């Protein structure tokens, strides 16, 4: 009996540090990463010796090891070191301005031992940890506490926006909004936060809708702010001024960013320029039909009609070669992944762990929504990668680190024992 039970006891002792982690949460990103490697390999076949798929797998292997290591360590230690992590995040973003490597019209990378590190990607996780620590100490149920969390996110957001990296800066906004909502912030406050941006857009698109929006904002401010008279007046004035400020903010954007934000409305107006990506992407996805053309059989994919197909437009390759069914399977896996994150957030033993899980959830949901939307022409091209599927060492490594921290939350949650 002892000899027969020895293997069971042996493996149980090895797996003991990970016995409470969410294995499905770990398996799903691995599956997405393997699919990403397959599709990247399909894209690179006619790229003249590119080895993106191999590098994708190597980075994923390193990320998986780090995720398992993080899952073994108690996430509470992050609570004591969150300001150090935040400080390192800001220092790396500052370093980009001085020693960064420029590419694609932006200065976003730092070259370390031949590895192009993108600090803005790791800043996402740093901001999630710091906001979680701030909100766990003081929930966002009061305006000063909510403003404190906003201030934490604002500093790295400014540095990322100035790189310029519009896509990643939008991810910071999504992370902050999601964590504030989970941290008991009044939903009306969140609408007031985004109202100036909405006003800037509506003022330049359709004035009657802009006036209606001002009325809605006045009602929300009156009902949600503690000092309703002064707050309502301030909210209305800010939204009235946002129309003119929209022109100013528009002038701060680079030309390629302006084209990305406008061209998706009618990509045919510049079919060989700013609209080329969207047109070719839609052609590829439409050509895939229900079941797809088959692996390595996509004309848009194999003939390299779509630029940056191994990074931002990897979903177009999936749509063409694996078809509608392949796209729906990918979206279902992301849905299941996000569901596990919400369940872990609900079952976490403390607010800090719960907020970390929601921060990662907000990050993934926003990136998937925008990336898939831009490949089918429903959102502007913003350069946001598709998590685990797109090629990008920093992005892939950060996503696995984020899963590792959430797995630690799951691994060390309290369990009832009878």
C-alpha positions in Angstrom: 0.0 0.0 0.0 2.8 2.4 0.8 4.6 1.7 -2.5 1.3 2.2 -4.4 0.5 5.5 -2.8 4.0 6.9 -3.0 3.7 8.3 -6.6 0.4 10.0 -5.5 2.0 11.5 -2.4 5.1 12.6 -4.4 3.1 14.4 -7.1 0.8 16.0 -4.5 3.9 17.4 -2.7 5.2 18.8 -5.9 1.9 20.4 -6.9 1.1 21.6 -3.3 2.2 25.2 -4.0 -0.2 25.5 -6.9 -3.1 23.3 -5.6 -5.6 26.2 -5.4 -4.8 28.1 -8.6 -7.3 28.3 -11.4 -5.9 25.9 -13.9 -8.5 26.9 -16.6 -7.2 30.5 -16.3 -3.7 29.2 -17.1 -4.7 26.8 -19.8 -6.7 29.4 -21.8 -3.9 31.8 -22.4 -1.6 28.9 -23.3 -4.1 27.8 -25.9 -4.4 31.3 -27.3 -0.6 31.6 -27.4 -0.2 28.4 -29.3 -2.8 29.4 -31.8 -1.1 32.8 -32.1 2.2 31.0 -32.9 0.5 28.9 -35.6 -1.0 32.0 -37.2 2.2 34.0 -36.9 4.0 31.1 -38.6 1.4 31.2 -41.4 2.0 34.9 -41.9 5.8 34.7 -41.8 6.1 31.9 -44.4 6.5 34.5 -47.2 8.5 37.0 -45.2 12.0 35.9 -46.1 13.4 34.1 -43.2 11.4 35.7 -40.4 11.2 33.7 -37.2 8.5 35.5 -35.3 6.6 32.3 -34.3 9.7 30.8 -32.7 10.4 34.0 -30.7 6.7 34.1 -29.8 6.9 30.6 -28.3 10.2 31.4 -26.5 8.8 34.5 -24.9 5.6 32.6 -23.9 7.7 29.9 -22.3 9.6 32.5 -20.2 6.3 34.2 -19.4 4.7 30.9 -18.3 7.6 30.1 -16.0 7.3 33.6 -14.4 3.5 33.2 -14.1 3.9 29.9 -12.2 6.5 31.5 -10.0 4.3 34.4 -9.2 1.4 32.1 -8.5 3.5 30.5 -5.7 4.3 33.8 -4.0 1.7 35.6 -1.9 0.4 38.6 -3.8 0.2 40.5 -0.5 3.8 41.4 -0.7 2.9 43.7 -3.7 0.8 45.7 -1.3 4.0 46.6 0.6 6.0 47.4 -2.5 3.5 49.0 -4.7 5.1 52.5 -4.5 8.4 51.0 -5.4 6.8 49.3 -8.4 5.1 52.5 -9.4 8.4 54.4 -9.1 10.2 52.0 -11.3 7.4 52.2 -13.8 7.7 56.0 -14.0 11.5 55.8 -14.2 11.3 53.4 -17.2 8.8 55.7 -19.0 11.1 58.6 -18.4 14.1 56.7 -19.6 12.3 56.1 -22.9 12.5 59.8 -23.6 16.3 59.9 -23.3 17.6 56.5 -24.3 14.6 55.1 -26.2 14.7 53.6 -29.6 12.5 55.1 -32.2 10.3 53.1 -34.6 7.1 53.6 -36.6 7.0 57.3 -35.8 7.2 56.9 -32.0 9.9 56.4 -29.3 8.6 53.5 -27.2 11.4 51.0 -26.7 14.5 50.6 -24.7 17.2 48.2 -26.0 18.6 46.0 -23.2 21.1 43.2 -24.2 19.5 43.0 -27.7 16.0 42.8 -26.3 13.6 45.7 -27.2 11.8 46.4 -23.9 8.6 48.4 -24.2 8.0 50.0 -20.7 4.5 51.2 -21.6 3.4 47.5 -21.7 4.7 46.7 -18.2 3.4 50.0 -17.0 -0.1 48.6 -17.4 0.6 46.0 -14.7 2.3 48.5 -12.5 -0.7 50.8 -12.7 -3.0 47.9 -11.9 -1.1 47.0 -8.8 -0.8 50.6 -7.6 -4.4 51.5 -8.1 -5.5 48.3 -6.4 -3.3 49.2 -3.4 -4.7 52.7 -3.3 -8.3 51.7 -3.6 -7.9 48.8 -1.1 -6.7 51.3 1.5 -9.5 53.8 0.7 -12.4 52.8 -1.5 -13.5 55.1 -4.3 -16.9 55.7 -2.6 -15.7 59.3 -1.9 -14.6 61.9 -4.5 -11.1 62.5 -2.8 -10.4 58.8 -2.9 -11.5 58.5 -6.5 -9.3 61.5 -7.5 -6.4 59.9 -5.7 -6.7 56.8 -7.9 -7.0 59.0 -11.0 -3.8 60.9 -10.0 -1.9 57.6 -9.8 -3.0 56.7 -13.3 -2.5 60.2 -14.8 1.3 60.4 -14.4 2.2 57.3 -16.5 -0.7 58.1 -18.9 0.9 61.4 -19.7 4.3 59.9 -20.4 2.8 57.1 -22.6 0.6 59.7 -24.5 3.7 61.8 -25.2 5.7 58.9 -26.7 3.3 59.1 -28.6 1.4 55.9 -27.9 -2.4 56.6 -28.2 -3.5 53.0 -28.1 -1.8 52.1 -24.8 -2.9 55.4 -23.2 -6.5 54.4 -24.0 -5.8 51.1 -22.2 -4.8 53.0 -19.1 -8.1 54.8 -19.2 -10.0 51.6 -19.5 -8.1 50.0 -16.6 -8.7 53.0 -14.4 -12.4 53.2 -15.1 -13.0 49.5 -14.5 -11.1 49.5 -11.2 -12.9 52.7 -10.0 -16.2 51.0 -10.8 -15.2 47.9 -8.9 -13.9 50.1 -6.1 -17.4 51.5 -5.3 -17.2 54.7 -7.3 -20.5 56.2 -8.3 -21.2 55.3 -11.9 -22.4 58.9 -12.5 -18.9 60.1 -11.6 -17.4 57.8 -14.3 -19.7 59.2 -16.9 -18.7 62.7 -15.8 -15.1 61.8 -16.2 -15.5 60.7 -19.8 -18.0 63.4 -20.7 -15.5 66.1 -21.9 -14.1 63.7 -24.4 -17.6 62.8 -25.6 -18.5 66.4 -25.8 -15.3 67.2 -27.9 -16.4 64.6 -30.4 -20.1 65.4 -30.6 -19.4 69.2 -30.9 -17.5 68.5 -34.1 -19.9 65.9 -35.4 -23.6 66.9 -34.7 -24.5 69.9 -32.6 -28.1 68.9 -31.6 -26.8 65.7 -30.1 -24.1 67.7 -28.3 -26.7 69.9 -26.7 -28.7 66.9 -25.6 -25.5 65.4 -24.1 -25.0 68.6 -22.1 -28.5 68.3 -20.6 -27.8 64.6 -19.7 -24.5 65.5 -18.0 -26.3 68.3 -16.0 -28.8 65.8 -14.7 -26.1 63.2 -13.8 -24.0 65.9 -12.0 -27.1 67.1 -10.1 -28.0 63.6 -8.9 -24.5 62.2 -8.2 -22.3 65.0 -6.9 -22.4 65.9 -3.2 -22.2 69.7 -3.9 -24.8 69.4 -6.6 -25.2 73.1 -7.5 -21.6 74.0 -7.9 -20.8 70.5 -9.3 -23.5 70.8 -11.9 -22.3 74.2 -13.0 -18.7 73.0 -13.2 -19.7 69.9 -15.2 -21.7 71.9 -17.7 -19.0 74.6 -18.2 -16.3 72.0 -18.7 -18.4 70.2 -21.3 -19.3 73.5 -23.1 -15.6 74.3 -23.3 -14.7 70.8 -24.5 -15.9 71.6 -28.0 -13.1 74.2 -28.4 -10.6 72.1 -26.5 -11.3 69.3 -28.9 -9.6 71.3 -31.7 -6.6 72.0 -29.4 -6.3 68.3 -28.4 -6.7 67.3 -32.1 -3.7 69.5 -32.9 -1.5 67.6 -30.4 -2.0 64.3 -32.3 0.5 63.2 -35.0 -0.8 63.0 -38.6 -0.9 59.2 -38.7 -2.9 59.2 -35.5 -5.4 61.6 -37.0 -5.8 59.4 -40.0 -6.3 56.3 -37.8 -9.1 58.0 -35.9 -11.0 59.3 -38.9 -10.3 56.9 -41.8 -12.2 54.0 -40.3 -15.5 55.9 -41.0 -14.8 55.7 -44.7 -11.6 53.9 -45.5 -12.4 54.0 -49.3 -11.5 57.7 -49.3 -7.8 56.8 -49.1 -7.6 53.2 -50.3 -3.8 53.2 -50.9 -3.0 55.2 -47.7 -4.7 55.4 -44.3 -7.6 53.1 -45.4 -5.4 50.4 -46.8 -5.1 48.4 -43.6 -8.9 48.3 -43.0 -9.9 47.5 -46.6 -7.5 44.6 -46.9 -8.4 43.3 -43.4 -12.1 43.3 -44.2 -11.4 41.6 -47.5 -9.4 38.9 -45.8 -12.0 38.2 -43.1 -14.9 38.3 -45.6 -13.0 35.8 -47.9 -12.7 33.3 -45.0 -16.4 32.6 -45.0 -17.7 30.2 -42.5 -14.9 27.6 -42.3 -12.0 29.6 -43.7 -9.7 29.0 -46.6 -7.6 26.7 -44.6 -4.2 27.1 -42.9 -1.6 28.6 -45.2 -4.2 29.1 -47.9 -5.3 32.7 -47.3 -4.5 34.9 -50.3 -4.4 38.1 -48.2 -2.3 36.4 -45.5 0.1 34.6 -47.8 0.6 37.4 -50.2 1.2 39.9 -47.5 -1.6 42.3 -48.5 -2.2 43.3 -44.9 0.7 45.2 -43.2 1.6 44.3 -39.6 -0.5 41.2 -39.9 1.6 39.3 -37.3 1.0 42.0 -34.7 -2.0 44.3 -34.7 -3.9 42.5 -37.5 -3.4 38.8 -36.5 -7.2 38.5 -36.1 -7.5 39.1 -39.9 -5.3 36.1 -40.6 -7.5 34.0 -38.2 -10.6 35.2 -40.0 -9.3 34.4 -43.5 -7.7 31.0 -42.8 -10.0 29.7 -40.0 -13.2 31.5 -41.0 -16.1 32.6 -38.9 -16.0 29.5 -36.8 -12.3 30.1 -35.9 -13.1 33.7 -35.0 -16.0 32.7 -32.8 -13.9 30.1 -31.0 -11.2 32.7 -30.2 -13.8 35.1 -28.9 -15.4 32.4 -26.8 -12.0 31.6 -25.2 -11.5 35.3 -24.4 -15.0 35.4 -22.9 -14.3 32.3 -20.8 -10.9 33.8 -19.7 -12.6 37.0 -18.6 -15.3 35.1 -16.8 -12.6 33.3 -14.8 -11.1 36.7 -13.9 -14.4 38.0 -12.6 -15.0 34.8 -10.6 -11.6 35.1 -9.0 -12.3 38.8 -8.2 -15.5 37.8 -6.5 -13.9 35.1 -4.4 -10.7 36.9 -3.5 -10.1 37.1 0.2 -9.5 40.9 0.2 -10.1 44.0 -1.8 -6.5 44.2 -3.0 -6.7 40.9 -4.7 -10.1 41.5 -6.1 -9.1 44.8 -7.6 -6.0 43.3 -9.2 -8.2 40.7 -11.0 -10.6 43.3 -12.2 -7.7 45.5 -13.4 -6.5 42.6 -15.6 -10.0 41.9 -16.7 -10.5 45.5 -17.8 -7.2 45.5 -19.7 -8.0 42.3 -21.6 -11.6 43.2 -22.4 -10.7 46.7 -23.8 -7.8 45.4 -25.8 -9.8 42.5 -27.4 -12.7 44.8 -28.1 -10.6 47.5 -29.8 -8.3 45.1 -31.7 -11.1 43.0 -33.1 -13.2 46.1 -33.8 -10.4 47.7 -35.8 -9.9 44.6 -38.0 -13.5 44.6 -39.1 -13.8 48.4 -39.4 -15.9 49.2 -36.2 -13.2 51.2 -34.4 -10.1 53.2 -35.4 -6.7 51.6 -35.9 -5.0 52.4 -32.7 -2.1 49.9 -32.6 -3.4 47.8 -29.7 -2.3 44.2 -29.9 -4.6 41.2 -29.4 -3.6 39.6 -26.1 -1.6 36.3 -26.4 -2.2 36.1 -30.1 -0.3 39.1 -31.5 3.5 39.0 -31.9 5.1 41.3 -29.4 7.6 40.2 -26.7 6.9 42.9 -24.1 3.1 42.6 -24.5 3.1 38.8 -24.3 5.4 38.7 -21.3 3.4 41.3 -19.5 0.1 39.4 -20.2 1.6 36.3 -18.6 2.9 38.2 -15.6 -0.6 39.6 -15.2 -2.1 36.1 -15.2 0.6 35.0 -12.7 -0.4 37.7 -10.2 -4.1 36.9 -10.6 -3.3 33.2 -10.1 -1.6 34.1 -6.8 -4.9 35.8 -5.8 -6.7 32.6 -6.6 -4.0 30.3 -5.0 -4.1 32.1 -1.7 -7.8 32.9 -1.3 -9.4 31.6 1.8 -11.2 28.4 1.7 -13.8 26.9 4.1 -12.8 23.6 5.5 -15.2 21.3 7.3 
